[in-house]
Amino acid sequence: MNMNYRICQATAVSSASSTFSPTSSAFNPAPDFLSSPHSSSVSSPLLPSPVHISLGAYGRCPHHMTIEQALKGCPADPLMGHLSTAKLQLCPQNRGRIDSEMVLALRLNHPEIEWRCHANVQVDNQARIVDLCDWRDELYWFAQVAHLSSLLAAPAYTAHAGRRGKSSLTDVLRYTLEAEQLFGIPVGIEGHYPTKHDIWLLSTWAEYQQLLKSGVHYALDLSHLHIVATVSGRIEWGLVRELLASPKCLEVHVSGNDGSADQHHALDVDAVPWWWSLMACVNPDAVIFSEGRQSLSNLIPSTASIASIPSTVTMKTMAA
């Protein structure tokens, strides 16, 4: 147990929730939050590690273009400032198939970067949604991602829990442990948020509590928790604090939304999110990724950078 976790556990209180006004601004907590003992100044907390850009922040661009944008476009967030590219995620939002040739080229051309895959990255000819709830039906797909993760020397892999109709949360937590055996590295489950028809697993405070007690590794998306707070009408401060501080927390994802959907906005210095004061509690071994949308510059990939990516990738993605 690290010191950061002990400190955050010690500061938790028995009545660790407070009411939340869904009609408050997109990010700012309601007035009672501002006077809450859990709240602090909106000035920057002491972050336990740098914040890294998620390549998914560039949206539906080919992989080689998102990497070029990240490395040469100086990604930044209005609230968090400069975003690091020392650790990068290959994400399903980006276009094009990821294969062995591509990941070996990435390691060869960028040995200084720590690479990892996230969620349902495209490993087949067509993009598909594959979540941890699909584990039993998609073992070959997960084996492909495990192989790519090994070639990348990735330190971890994270994936979404998936649809409630496909499996139970108890089963998906078990599948996460089984996936960890296949990958040979920590595998984390990422939770969701409430929807009108209750589509997603791991989308309530009670289910996040179950996750914490399970001992399974996870990625914690704070923008998803903002939707949970808005829909439920309360914030479980103690639970969020423990989730952030736990050694089982592999990644923390941050972006902004208005509480109604996962909108991946950049954070706003004039509308600081309620969870901002808890960022000092993040497990120092967890990697923080910013998923707030980045504007695309007029940067055109150089001939050299395009040539560094296998032709099977570049020709398909540039024609798409």
Helices and strands as residue ranges (DSSP letters): H 3-11, E 17-19, H 31-34, E 51-53, G 55-58, H 63-72, E 76-77, E 81-82, E 87-90, H 100-109, E 114-117, G 132-137, H 139-152, E 157-160, H 169-183, E 187-190, H 205-214, E 218-221, H 222-232, E 234-236, H 237-245, E 249-254, G 274-281, E 287-290, H 303-307, H 311-319
